[in-house]
Amino acid sequence: MNELRLITRNSSKLDSIDIAVLDYHEHALTAGSDASAAAYVEVESPTGRVTWGAGLSHDILAASLQAIVGAANRLDFEGALSTETAEARLV
């Protein structure tokens, strides 16, 4: 399992997000010099929530980053990146 720390800008301060990369796959969607690539990543939040992200680009690095950011956004939307309880977030 690979640990990944994402640095994000939240309002006027920098925050970090710790997620574990559990699985990663990539493949070409087309052939040639302008081939499109797809990347899929499975991640786990510090609270134990597991989800997937996907990215598409002509650049495999960009597709990989899109997949990671997509998965982190999904975890954030679900509240899985916070160590607070759901009740505490409602106050």
Secondary structure, 3 states (H helix, E strand, C coil): CEEEEEEEEECCEEEEEEEEEEEEEEEECCCCCCCCEEEEEEEECCCCCEEEEEEEECCHHHHHHHHHHHHHHHHHHCCCCCCCCHHHHHC
